[in-house]
Amino acid sequence: MTEITTDLLLRAYAFGVFPMAERRTDKRLFWVDPDRRGVLPLDAMHVPRSLRKVIRSGRFEVRCDTDFQAVIAGCAEATDARPETWINRKIEALFVELHEMGFAHSVECWRDGRLAGGLYGASLGGAFFGESMFSRERDASKVALVHLAARLAHGGFRLLDTQFVTGHLMRFGAVEIPRDDYKERLAQAVRAPAVFYPELPPGALEGFLQSTTQTS
């Protein structure tokens, strides 16, 4: 089997393919190219009314890229709801390296000095590939997702890839599109100039919330 490097990983993402492992302890990886792909349209995101209140309350201190390794470790840890994970040690190491190269980012929710939840993913041009999220406190990963979307919209990103669509993501407006449609959008997005902003300027988050659809 060909050794997966960060260069190969970036080329795979640009082509629409991503790696997974069967479980945390499995050393092997396999490539995934779904027939239907999950995307979350940045210009049609839904944010529940109750979540807007949490975001505006400042319950969590939201940071980006301050502890990427802790975020990916949180996503990989077993929980009662998710006893197994597809993030093995190889994927973890590859993404830490991508982060050091500037191609992977984390959005983190902190409370009382502790990491309460967050998410991570890879960026390539104007495409962001959301990989995984976790919560140790209620709403932490949801807040991180809205903050991610606000940064991507502000930075000129054109595609937020969620890989698959879950009931959780559907609440935010995620949809499935055919593989060929996805790859056409991806080809345009990776060529587009975009910037991931760890910090948003004053008013940008509120402006993004105002642009989204409010749900109950």
C-alpha positions in Angstrom: 0.0 0.0 0.0 1.3 3.5 -0.9 2.4 5.5 2.1 0.0 8.4 2.8 1.9 11.6 3.2 0.6 15.2 3.7 1.3 15.9 0.0 -0.8 12.9 -1.1 -3.5 13.8 1.4 -3.8 17.3 -0.1 -4.0 15.9 -3.6 -6.7 13.5 -2.5 -8.8 16.2 -1.0 -8.5 18.3 -4.1 -9.8 15.3 -6.1 -12.7 14.8 -3.6 -11.4 11.7 -1.7 -10.6 11.4 2.0 -9.1 8.8 4.3 -10.7 6.9 7.2 -9.8 4.0 9.5 -12.1 1.2 10.6 -11.4 2.0 14.2 -9.0 3.9 16.5 -6.6 1.0 16.9 -6.5 0.0 13.3 -3.2 1.0 11.6 -4.7 0.8 8.1 -6.4 3.6 6.2 -8.8 3.4 3.3 -10.0 6.0 0.8 -13.6 7.2 0.7 -15.3 8.7 -2.3 -19.1 8.7 -1.5 -21.8 8.6 -4.2 -23.4 11.4 -2.4 -21.5 14.1 -0.5 -22.6 16.3 2.4 -22.2 20.0 2.1 -23.3 22.9 4.3 -24.2 26.0 2.1 -22.6 29.0 3.8 -25.3 31.3 2.3 -28.2 29.2 3.5 -27.2 28.1 7.0 -29.8 27.6 9.7 -29.1 28.6 13.3 -31.7 27.7 15.9 -33.0 30.5 18.1 -31.8 28.9 21.3 -28.3 28.5 19.9 -28.1 32.2 18.9 -28.8 33.0 22.5 -25.9 30.8 23.6 -23.5 32.3 21.1 -24.5 35.9 22.0 -24.3 35.1 25.7 -20.5 34.5 25.5 -20.8 31.3 27.5 -17.8 30.0 25.6 -14.6 31.7 24.8 -14.1 30.7 21.1 -10.5 30.4 19.9 -9.0 29.1 16.7 -5.7 27.1 16.3 -4.6 27.5 19.9 -4.6 23.8 20.7 -5.1 21.8 17.6 -3.7 18.6 19.0 -6.2 18.7 22.0 -9.1 19.2 19.6 -8.2 16.2 17.3 -7.6 14.1 20.4 -11.0 15.1 21.7 -12.6 14.1 18.4 -10.8 10.8 18.6 -11.7 9.9 22.2 -14.4 7.3 22.9 -17.6 8.3 24.5 -20.8 6.5 25.6 -22.6 7.8 22.5 -19.6 7.1 20.2 -17.6 4.1 21.6 -15.5 3.8 18.4 -13.9 6.4 16.1 -12.5 6.4 12.6 -9.6 8.7 13.6 -6.5 6.5 14.1 -3.0 7.5 15.1 -2.0 7.9 11.5 -4.8 10.3 10.6 -4.0 12.2 13.8 -0.4 12.6 13.0 -1.1 13.6 9.4 -3.5 16.4 10.4 -1.2 17.7 13.1 1.4 18.0 10.3 -1.1 19.7 8.0 -1.9 22.1 10.8 1.8 23.0 11.2 1.9 23.6 7.4 -1.2 25.9 7.6 -3.6 23.6 5.9 -5.6 22.4 8.9 -7.5 24.5 11.5 -9.3 24.0 14.7 -12.2 26.0 16.2 -12.3 25.6 20.0 -14.8 26.4 22.7 -13.2 27.1 26.1 -14.9 27.5 29.5 -13.2 28.2 32.8 -9.9 27.4 31.2 -10.9 24.0 29.9 -11.6 22.8 26.4 -15.4 22.2 26.3 -15.6 21.1 22.6 -14.6 22.0 19.1 -14.0 20.9 15.6 -11.2 20.6 13.1 -10.7 20.3 9.3 -8.5 21.0 6.3 -8.6 24.0 4.0 -7.5 24.1 0.4 -8.1 27.3 -1.6 -11.7 28.2 -1.0 -12.8 24.8 0.2 -12.9 23.7 3.8 -13.2 20.0 4.6 -14.9 19.5 8.0 -13.5 16.4 9.6 -14.9 15.9 13.1 -16.3 17.6 16.1 -16.8 16.9 19.8 -18.5 18.3 22.9 -17.8 17.9 26.6 -20.4 20.5 27.4 -23.9 21.1 25.9 -23.8 23.2 22.7 -20.0 23.5 22.5 -19.6 21.8 19.1 -22.6 23.7 17.7 -21.2 27.0 18.7 -17.9 26.0 17.1 -19.7 25.1 13.9 -21.4 28.5 13.6 -18.1 30.2 14.4 -16.4 28.2 11.7 -19.1 29.1 9.1 -18.8 32.8 10.0 -15.0 32.7 9.5 -15.4 30.8 6.2 -18.0 33.3 4.9 -15.9 36.3 6.0 -12.8 34.7 4.4 -14.3 34.1 1.0 -14.6 30.3 1.2 -17.0 28.8 -1.3 -17.5 25.2 0.0 -17.9 23.7 3.4 -17.7 19.9 3.0 -19.2 17.8 5.8 -18.4 14.5 4.1 -21.7 12.9 5.2 -25.0 14.3 6.4 -26.3 13.5 9.9 -29.6 14.6 11.5 -27.5 17.0 13.6 -26.0 18.7 10.5 -29.4 18.8 8.7 -30.6 21.1 11.4 -28.0 23.6 10.2 -29.0 23.2 6.6 -26.6 20.5 5.4 -27.6 18.7 2.2 -26.5 15.8 0.1 -25.4 16.3 -3.5 -24.3 13.8 -6.1 -20.6 13.0 -6.4 -20.3 14.7 -9.9 -22.0 17.8 -8.7 -19.7 17.9 -5.6 -16.5 17.5 -7.6 -17.6 20.3 -10.0 -18.1 22.6 -7.0 -14.9 21.4 -5.4 -12.8 22.1 -8.6 -14.1 25.7 -8.6 -13.6 26.2 -4.8 -10.0 25.0 -4.6 -9.0 27.5 -7.3 -10.7 30.4 -5.4 -8.6 32.6 -3.2 -9.7 32.5 0.5 -8.3 33.3 3.9 -9.0 31.5 7.2 -9.3 34.2 9.9 -8.6 33.0 13.4 -10.1 36.2 14.7 -13.2 37.9 13.3 -13.4 41.7 13.1 -16.0 43.4 15.4 -19.5 42.9 14.1 -18.6 40.1 11.7 -20.1 37.3 13.7 -23.3 39.2 14.4 -23.5 40.1 10.7 -23.2 36.5 9.8 -26.0 35.5 12.3 -28.2 38.2 10.8 -27.7 36.6 7.4 -28.6 33.1 8.4 -32.1 31.6 8.7 -33.5 31.5 12.2 -35.2 28.2 13.2 -36.9 27.1 16.4 
